[in-house]
C-alpha cells in the first residue's frame, strides 16, 4: 500500500519548517557574532526578525539566548531594539538567563548614543528580577543625571519599576529625592511629567509606612507646586497635561479669587483638540466651584459648547466617552441643556450604543417647552427598521410621559403604536401602557378600549404578555372578554415557559374571580391546580397561598389580593443619589462610562456570591481530595465524557409536588378543569371544623372535588447507609452503564452552598459526613459535575448518583441509579436532605 501523499504547501516564512530550524539559527548567529564584515548587520537583521517572529507565535527560542547577546555588540539601533525585546521576554521567566544580560546592558547604558543608553536602561529596569536589583542602582543614578532628556525621562520611570521590585532599595538609594529635584528643576517638560507620575505612586504606596512620604505626598498639593505646574502646562504634551490637571483637581484653593485665577489660566484648555485634556479641565472647574452655586451653574454654561463640539467630531468611540460625561452633567442639571436638545437627535450612521445614550439624554432634558418636538422625533425612530432602536425609542416616550409632560398627546401616540401591528412595537408599548395606567388611572377607559382589541396569541414576549395579563385582571370589570381570555391562557399553562407570566396569570385570574365569580370560577380552579403542581417554587407558593386565602375567608382574600390602590407618584430610580455623587467625584474616569463607581469593581463584596476563584474553574477528574474522600484513580481516557458531559439530560421523573410537604392537586394539561384533582392542604392556621366546611365549599365552587381529608401518610422507614463504603472506579463505570435510571430530578440548592464551592473539596467532604462518597468530579463554572455512590448498611446494594450543579441558576440535576430501585425514592430524599444542609461555613 502506497504511503499517503505529502502536502505540497510551502512552509510559512514565520514558522520553522523542521525541528532543526532553531538549531540552524543558532549556528548562523554564532558565526556572525563578533564579525565586522560588510553587510553583517543586514544579515543579523534578517536572523533577528526570524527569532522575534518565532517568539511571537509561541515557539521557544530561548536556546539562542547567548548568541543573541553576543550579536548585540553593534551600533545598529534596530538590532539593539530587537535584541532588547528578545532579552526582556525571556529574562523575566528565567533569572539565570537574565544574569547573562547584565554586562552588555550595563555597557550599553554608557554608550555614546543617548538613544541606545535610554533603550538599554529601560530594558535593564524591565527585567523584573529581584536578585538583580543591585545592578540597577548605578545605571539609574547615572541616568537621572544624564545630559540627554530622553535618558532622564526613561530613568524617571525606571525608578518606579525599581520601587515595585524592591521598595527598600529604591528608598535607600534616595531616588525619590532625586526625582523631586528633577521635577522642580528640569527644563524638559516630559521629564517633569514622568517624575511627577513616579513620585505620586511611590509616595502613595509609601505613605502608610512613612510619615515623611505622607508629608511629601501632601506637599505635591501645596500652592507653590501647583502654580509651578500650571505655569508650565503649555509645555507638556497632552497626556502630561492630563496628569497635571488631575493633580490640580485635588487642590483646595484658599479663596474665590484663587479659584478664578486658576480657571482663567486654564480657560484656553477647554478649546484643546484632545478630548482627554478638555475633560480633565472640566473636572477642575466643576470640583473647584462645588461650593459656589452660581459660579457652578455658570461653569455648566461655559463647558456646554466644548463638550457638544467634541461629541460631533471624532470617532464614535470618542463620541461615546464624551457623551457619557455629558450624560452625567445632563442628569445633574437638565434645565441648562434643555435648549440644546437637538444636539441629541440621532444620526442614521451612528452606532446603537451612541444612539441609546442620546435617547436617555433626550428624556432627561424634556420639559414643557420642548416635549412636543422631542416626542415627534422619537416617534420617527419607532418606525425604524433597527428593532433595538425602536424599542428604546418607545421606552423613551414612556419615560417622558411619566414625567408628566404633555401626557394627553403622548398617550394618543402610544395607542397609535398598538395599531402598527409590529410585534416588537406592540410588546414594548404594552409594557409602557401598564406603567402609565399605574400612574394615570384616569386614562384607563381609552387605553383598555384599544388593548382589548389585541389578541393574546399575537403577544409572545414574556414582559409584554405579563403586562397584558395584568390589565386583564386589574380592569376585568371593563374588559368584557377578560375571563375567557384568561381561561384560554390557562389552558396553555404547560406551554408557558416564563415564571413571570404564570405568576401574573395566577394574580389576574384571582382578581377576575373576585369581581366576576360565575364566569371565572372554572378558570380559577384550573389555575390553582396547575399552579400548585408547578415546578417553579414561586409559582407553586403563590398558588398555594391563594388557595389557603380562599379557604380561610374570601373577604380577607379580596382585601389582600385586590385592595383599593392609589396612583403611583414616583417610580423607583435605579441609582441612588449617593452613587450618582460618587460617579461625579470620579469624573473623567471609566466610572462615568460604566455608570458605576469604582468600588463596585474593586471591592469583593460587590462581585456577588458566584465570583469563583480560579482554582475552582480548573477542577478536574481525579483531583486529590481530603484525607477521607475517595477519588477516582484509574478513570480511562475514553470514559471522561461520562464524567464531564453536561448536555445529556433524560426526561424528568421528579415529584409531582415539587418536593413540598403538601400533596398538590393532580393536574392534567389536556383538561381545562380540575375535576379529577385532589387537594389535601393545610390551612392558614390549622382551621377548625367551621373552616373545614368553608374549605369544602371553596373546593366545590372551584370544581376541585376534594374528598375527606385522609390522615397523614406514614413516614417511610429510615434508610441507613454504610459510612465506610468503597467502590473501585472501574466497577463504578461498569455499574453506571448497566443500571437503568431509577430517578431523575431537578432541584434547587442554597446560594450559600454554591458560594461554598470556592473550595473544590467542600461538597465531597460535606456529603462524606452523610455516608455519601464522591468518586469523581469535574467541569468548570457555571456547570460542575459530581459522581457520588452510597451503600446500604449491612447490604451490598449500592446507589449511584450523577449531580450537575449550575452555579448561576442555583439549580441541581440529579440522576440516580440503584441496585434496589424500590428504595430509590427514600435515598433521593436522604441525598436532598444532605445537600440542603450544604452552606458556607
N, C-alpha and C positions, 0 to 999 in steps of 0.2 A: 504493500500500500504506500502510495507516494506521500511524502510529508506535506503538510499544508503550505500553501504559497505564502511567502513573507510579504509584508506590506511594503509597498514601494514609496511610501511617504517619506520625504526628506526630513531630517531632524530640524527642529526649530533652532535658530541661532542662539536663543536664550536658554536652551536646555541641553544638557550633556548627552551626547549620542551613545555613550557607554560608560562602564564603571571606571575606565581609565582616563576619562576626560579631566577630572580634577588632578590626577597624578601628572598628566601632561602639562597642565597649567603650572603646577608646582615646579616642574623641571624647567619650563621656559622662563619662569620668573627668577629662578636661581641663576640661570645663565645670564640674565640681564642685570642682576644685582652687581653694582659697582662698575658696570660698563659705561663708558663715556663716548662711545662711537656715535657718529652722526645718525640721526633717526631713531636712537634708542628710546627717547621719550615718547615718540609716536607709537612704537611697538608696545611700550609699557601701558600706554593709554588703552589700547585695544584689549590687552590682557586684564587690566584693572576693570574695564567695563564688563568683561565676561564674569569676573569674580563677583562684582556687585550685582549683576543680573541673576546669577545663581543664588546668591544670598537672599535676594529679594523674593524669589519664588520658593524659598524654604529649603534649598539644598545646603547641606553642611559643608562649608568650605573653610572650616577652622584649621584644617591641616596645612594651609598655605600661609598661616599667620606670620611665621618667622620670615618667609620670603617677601611678604608684603611690607614688613617693617624694613627689611634690607633695601628694598627698591624705593623706599620713601626718601632716600638721600638724593634729592633733586630740588631744583629751584622752580620747577613747573608747578604753578599753583593749582592747576586742575588735578594733577596727580596727587598733590597733597590733600585736596578736599576728599577725593575718593578714598585715599588711604585712611584719613581720619574717620570717615563714615564707616569703613570696614572695622577699624580698631574699636570704635565706640560700640558697635553692635556686639562683638564677641567678648570684649573685655568686661562688660557688665556681669556676664554669667560665668566667667572663668577668671578668677583673680590671678591664677598663675600666668595666664597669657597677658593679663594687664600689666604685670610686673615687667614683662619684656618691652612694653611700650614706653615706660617712664623715661629711659635715657634719651630716646630720639625725640620725644615730646618736649622734654626739658631743653634739649639742644635747639629745637625749633622755636622755643619761647625766646631765644636770644638771637634769632635770625635778623638779618638786616632789613628784610621786607616786613613792614608793620602788618600787612595782611596775613602773612604766614605766622607772625608772632601771635596775632589775635586768634587765628584759627586753632593754633596749637594749644593756646591757653584754654580756649573753650572746650576742646577735646579732652584736655587733661582734667578739667573740672567735671566733665560729664562722665568720667569712668565710674564714679559712684562706688568705689571700693573703700571700705572703712579702714583697712590696714595700710592704705597708701596715702593717708591724709597728710603725713609729714612731708611728702614730696610736693604738696600743693602750696604750702605756706610761702616758700621762697618765690616761685613764679608769680603768685598772686600779689605779693608785696611789690615786686618789680613792675607788674602790670598796672597797679594803681598809680605808680609814679612815672609810667611810660610817657614819653613826649608826644606820642600819637593818640588822638582822641578815640580811635577805633579800639585800640588795645585797652585803654582805660574803661571804655564802655563795656567790653567783654569782661574785664576784671571785676567791675562792679556787680555784675550778675553772678560771676564765679564765686564771689564771697557768699552770696545767698546759697548757692549749691553746696559750698563747704559747710555752711551752718547746718544744713539739713543732714549732711553726713556725720558731722561731729561738732555740735554746738560749742563744747568747751574749747576745742582747738581754735575755732573762729574768734571767740571772745578773748581767749588768752593772747592771741596774736594782735589784739587791739584793732581788728579790721573795722568794727563799727565806727570807731573814732575817725579812722582814715576816710571812710565813706562820708561821714558828716562833713569833714573838711572839704572833700571834693564837691559835695552837694552845694555848699555855700560859696565856694571859691572858683570852681572850674568854669572856664569860658564856654565849653561846649554844652549846649542845651541837652543833647541826648545823654551825655554822661551824667548830668544833673538828674535827669528823669530816672535813669537806671539806679542811681544812688538812692533816690527817694523811694523807689519801689522796694529795693532790698532792705533799706532801713525800716520801712513800715512793717514789713513782715518779720524781720528779726526782732525788733523791739516789741511787737505784739506778742510773739511767742515767748520772749524772754521776760516780759513784764511780770508774769506770775511767779518768777523765781528771783527777780532782782528789782529792788526799789529804784536803782539808778536807771534801769531800762524803762521802767514805768514813767519816771520823770522825763526821760529823753523823748518818749512817745508823746507825752503831753506837750513838750516843747515844740514839737512839729506844728502844733496848733496855736502857737504864740503869734502875736501881731507882727513882729519883725520878719519871721519866717514866711508867713502867709503873704505879706506885702512883697517880699523878695520874689516869690514865685509869680505873683500877679503882675509885677512889673516886667518879668521876663517871659510872660506867657506867649507872646507872639513869636518868640524864638523857637518854641517847642514844635515838634510835629504833632499831628492830630491826636495820636494815641497818648503821647506825653501830656498834651493839654487835658485830655480826659482824666488822667491820673491826678494832675494838679487841681482840676475843678472838683474832683471827688473829695480831695483833701479840704478844699475851701468850703465845701458844703457842710463840713463838720465844725467849721469855725463859728464861734459865737461873738459877733461884733459888740462893742461896748455901748454904742448908742445908735440912734437912727441916722445920724449924719454919716457914720462909718458905713452903714448899710447902703446908703445912697452912693457913697464914693465907690464902693465895690461894684455896685450894679452899673454905674456909669462907666467904670473901667472895662466891664465885661459886655457892655451893650453891643459892640460890634461882633462878638462871638455868636450872637443869635443869627447873624447873616452868613455864617460859615457854611461851606458846601457839604461838609461832613455831618451826617445826622447825629453821630455819637457826640460830637462837640456841642451841637445845639441842645441835645437832651441834657447833657451834663450842665450846661449853663442854665437851662431852665430849672434844673434841680436846685442849683444855688439860689436862684431868685425866689423860688417857692418856699424853700426852707428858711431863708432869712427873713421873710415877710409874714410868717405864720402868725405872729403876734400883732401884726398891723393890718387889721381887717380891710381898710380902704385901699391901702397900698397893695395888699394881696390881690384884691379884685382888679386893680389896675395892671398887675403883673399878668393876670389871665388875659386881659385885653391885649397886652403887648406881645405875648408869646403865641397868640392865636394865628397871626399871619405866617410866622416862620414854620409852624407845625403844618398848617394847611398846604404850604408850598412844598414841604418835604413829602407829604402824602402823595401829591400829584406828580412827583418826579422820582426817578429811580426805579429799581426792580420791585416786583410785587412783594418779595420778602422784606425789603426795607420799608415799603409802604405799610406792611402789616405790623412791623415792630413800632413804627411811629404812630400808627393808628391805635395800637394797644395803649400807648401812653396818652394819646388824645382821648381815647375812650374813658380812661381813668379820670381825666380832668373834666370831661363832659358830665360824668356821673356826679362829680363833686359840685359843679357849677353849671347846670344845663342852661340856665337863662342867659348866660354870656354867649353861648354858641347857638342860641335859638334862631338868630337871624342868618346864620351861615348854613342852614340845613341842606341847601342844595349841593354843598361840597360833599355831602354824604350820600348822594344818589349813586347808584351802582352803574358801572360801565360794563358793556357787554363782554369785553375781553378780560375782565378781572377774574382771578381765581375765586373759587367759592368761599375760601376762608376769609378773604378780604371782604367779599360781599356780606357775609354773615355778620362780621363786626360792624360794618356800616349800617346794617339794619338795626342792630342794637342801639347804635348812636342816634338813628332817626327816631326810635321810640323814646329815647331819653330827652331829646330836645323838643319833642312835640308839645305845643301849648295851644291856647285858644286861637292865636293868630295864624298858625301855620299848619294846623291839623288837617284841614281840607286838602291842601297841596300834598302833604306827606302821604296821606291815605290814598289819594288818587294815584300817586307814583307807586305805592305798594301794590295797589290793585292791578297795575300793569304787570308787576312781577309774578302775580298769582297765575297768570296765563302763560308763564314761561315754560318752555319745554324742559328746562332743568328742574326736575321734581324736587330735589332738596331745597332749591331756591324758592320754589313755590310754597313749600311747607313753611319755611322760615318767614316768608312774607305774610302768610296768614296769621302766624303767631304774633308777628309784629303789629298787625292791625288789631289783634285782640288785646295786646298789652296797652295800646293807645286807648282803646275803648274802656279798659279797666281803670285808666287814669282819669275817667270822667270828662273826656274832651270830645265834644260833638258825637254823643252816644247815638242819637237818633239816626243820623246818616250812616254811621258805621254799622249799626245793626241791620239796616236795609241792605248794605253792601254784603254783609256776611250771609244773609239769607239768599242773596243772588248767587253767592258761591255754591250753595247747595243745589242750585239749578244747573250748574255747569256739567254735571254728570261725569265728573272725573273722579276716579276712586280716591286718589290721594288728597284731592281738594275737599271732597266730602268728608273724609276721615278727619282731617285737621280741623275743619270747620265745626264738626260735631263736638269735638273736644272743647273748642273755644265757646260754642253756644252754651255748653253746660256751665262753664265758669261764669259767663255773662248772666245766666239765669240765677246763679247763686248770689250775684251782686245786685242785679236789677230784676227782681221778681215781677215787676210791673210789665216786663216785655214778654212774659210767658205766653200770652194769647197769640201774639204774632209769630213767635218762634215755633210754638207747638203746632200751629197750623201748617207750617212748612215741613217741620221734622216728621209729622205724621204721615206725609206722603212718601217718605223714604222707606224702601223695603229693607228689612234686616238682612236679607240674603245678599244684598249688594254691599254690605259693610263687613269687611273681613279683618281689619286691623284691630287687635285687642283693645287698645285705648279708646278707639272710636266706638267699637261695639259696647264697651263698658259705659261710655257716655250716653249712648242711645238707650241702653237698658236703664240707666239712672233716671233719664227723663220719662221713660215708660212707667217707672214706679212712682216717681215724685209727682207726676201730673197724670196719674191714672184716671182721675175723675174727668179730665179734659180731653183725653185721648180715647175715643170710643173703642178702638180695637186693641187697647193695651193688654187686657187679659189673654186675648187669643194670640197676640204676637209673642207674649212671654211663654205661653203654653207650647208654641211651636219651637221656641228656643230650648225649652226643657226637654222636648222630645229628642233633640240632638245633643243632649248633655255629654255623652261619651265622645262626641266628635269635637268638643270644645277643649282645646289644649291649654288655654290660658286660665290660670287660677284666678286672676283678677276679674275676668269675665264671669266666672262661676260664682265668685263672691258677690259681685254686683247683682247677678241674676237671683240669688237667694234673697238679698235685701229687697230688690224690686218686687218680686212676687209676694213677699211678705207685706210690703206696703200696699200693694194692689189688693191683697186679700182683706186687709183691714178696712179698705174703702169700698170694695165691691166683692163681698164674700161669695155670693152664689156663683158668680162667673169664674172665680179664681180658686175655689176650694180644691178642685181636682188637680190644677196645676201646682198648688202649694204642696199637696200630698206627695205628688211625684218628685217635686224639687227637694223636699226634706228627705225622702227616701234615698234619692240619688246623692244628696249632699252628705248624709251620714255614712254612706258607703264609699264616699270619695277617698281616694288615696292621699290627696293633699291635706296636710294636717289642719291648716287654717280653714279650708272649706268644710272639712269634717266637723271641726269645733263650732263653727258658726251655725251650721245646720242643727247640730245637737243643742246649741244654746237657744235657737229659735223654737225648737220643738219643746224644750223644757219650759220656756216662757209661756207658750200656749197651754201647756199642761197646768201651769201654776195659775195663771189668770190672764185672760185675753185683754182686759183693760190695762193691766200693767204692761203687757206686751206692746200695746198701742202707744203708751206713754214713752216707752223706751225706743221703739223702732221708728215711730212716726210722730215725734213731738213737734210742737209749734217752732218754727225756725225764723231766725232773724237774718236779714241780708248780710252777707259778708262785706265788711267795710274795707279791709286791707288784707291782701294775700301775703303770706309769709315770704320774706326775702330770702334768697338762697345764701346770701353772705351777711354776716353780722357787721355792724359799723366798726367794731374793733378790728376785724380782719381787713376791712377796706382801709382803715387808717394805717395798719401795718404795711399794707401794699404801697400806700402813698409814701411812707417813710423809706421804702426801698425803691423809690423812683429811679429810673434808668438802670434797671436790672431785669433778669429773667422773671422775677416775681410778677412784674406787670404783664408780661406776655402770657404767663401761665394763669394769671389772676389768682394766685395763691402766694401767701408769704413764705419766705424761705424755710421757716421752721417746720412747715408741713412736708418738706422734702428731706430735712436733715435729722429731725427728732424721731427716734424709733417708735414712740407711742403712736405716731400718725401713720405708720406704714401698714397697720392692720394686723390681725392675728395670723394671716396666711403669708406673711413675708418670710418664707422658709429660708434657713441657712443653706449655703451652697452644698454642704455635705449631704443633706437630705436628697438633693437632686441627683447625687452620684450614688445613691443607694443601689446596690447590685445583688444579684443572686449569690448566695453563699457568703454574704457579709458575716464576718465573725461576730457572733452575739456575745452577750454577757455570760457569766460562768455557767448558769443552769439552763440556758436556752439552746435547744437543739438546732443546729444549722445543717443545711444541705451540703454535703461534702463532695458528692460524686454525681451531680446532675449532668447528664450527657448534653453535648452541644446541640443535638437535634431536638432536644426536649425543652430548650429555653423558650420557644414560642409558647409553650403551655403555660409558663410562669409569667411571661411579660405581655402577652396579648391582652388588651383591654377592650377590643372591639366586639368580641363574641358575647352574645347575650341571649340566653334562652328565654322562652316565654315565662313571664312572671306567674308563680303559683302562690302568691302571698296571701295573707289573711284577707278575708272579706271586710274585716273591721279595722284594718289598718293598725293592728296591734293594740287597739283600745281595750279598756276594761269593760266596755259596754258592748252588748250584742246589737249590731247595726241592722236595720231592716234590709232584707234581701232586695236587690234591685236588678230588674231586667230591663235593659235598654230597649228591647223590642216592644215593650208595652208602655203606653203613656201613663197609665195609672200605676198605683202601687197596691192593688187589691191583694196580691199574693205576699205582701211584705209582712214581716212580724217585728214588732218593736218591744224591747224589754229594756227600758231606760230608767235611770234613777232620777227622780225629780229634784228640783232645786233644793228642797230642804227635807227630803225623805217624807213625802206627803202622807197625810192621814187617809182614812177611808174616803173622806169627802173629796180630797184631791184626787184619789184614785178614780173615783167616779167621774170627776171632771176630765181626767186623763182618757178614760174610755170614750167619753163624749167627743173629745177632740179627735181621737183616733177614728171614730166612726164618721165624724164630719169630714175628715180629710181622706176617707177611704182607705185607711191603713189596716183595718180589720185586725186589731190586736187581740189575741186570746188572753185568758187569765195568766197573770204573771207567774211563771214557774219558779220554783225555789232555786237558789244558787247552785250552779253546777259543781260537782265535787272536784276538788283540786287534784290534778294529776300527781301521781306518786313522784317523789323527788328522784331525779336521775343523778346517780353517783358516778364520778369519773375517777380513773386511776391517775394519781398525781405523778407517778413515775413511769408513765407510758413512754415507749420508744418505738421508732419505726425506721427501717432503712430507707434512704431516699429512693433507691430503685424500686423497692416494694411499694412505696407511696405512688410512684409514677405508674406502676403496673395496675394497682388498685384503682387509681383515678380513671384510667382508660376503661376498665372493665365494668365498674359500678355505674348504674344509671343515676340521674339527678333525682334525689328524693324531694328536695325543696329548693325553690328559687325565690328570693325576696329582695325588695328594695326598701331600705330603712334609712333613718336619719341618725347622725352622730352629733354629739355635743360639740359646738365650735371650740370649746376649751380643750377637747380631746384632739381636734385637728391641730390646734396650736402646740400641743404637747409633742407632736410628731417631728418637731425640730430635732429631737433626739431619735435617730432611726430605730433604736432598740427599745424605746419606751413602750410601744404597743405589744411586741412579743413578750417583754418581761411582765407587763400587766396581765396578759392572758395566761401566762405561765402560772401566775398566782391563783388562777381559777382552773388549773389542771387542763388547760388547752394549750398545746405546744405548737410553736412555729417551725415549719420545716424549710421554708424558703420565702424570700421576699424580693421585690424588685419594683421597677417603674421610677418615674420622676414626676414632679409637680405638673399638673394638678392630680394625676392619677397614680395611686400607689396600690400595688397588689401584694397580698399576703396569702400563703397557704398554711392552714392550721390542721392539726389532727388531734383527736382525743380517743380515749379507750374507756369502755365501761368498766366499772370496778368489778373485780373478780370474774370478768368475762373477757373473751378475746375479740368481741365485736368492737369495730372502730368506726369513727366518724371523720370524714374528710371535708374540709371547708375551703372554698375559694372566696376571698374577701377583697373586693376592689373598693377603695376609698377615694372619692373625689373631693379634694380639699377646697375647691372653690364653691361647690354647692352644698358641702357637708352631707353628702349622700353616700350610702354604702350599698353595694350589690353583693348579696350573699348567694352562694351556690353550695348546697350541702349534699353529700353522698354518704350512704351508711350501709353497713352490713345488715343491720336490723332496721328496715325502713319504718316499722311501726313506731319506733321511738324518735324519729327524725324531728317531729314537732316539739317534743319535750327538749331535745338537745338544742333546737333552734332558740327556744325561749331562754334556755340557760346561757347560750352564746350571746344573745342580745342583752341579757341582764348584765353579763360581764362587760360587754362593750359599752353599755350606757354609763358604767362607773369609771370609764377611762377619761380623765380630765387632767388639765395642767396642775401639777402638784403645787 
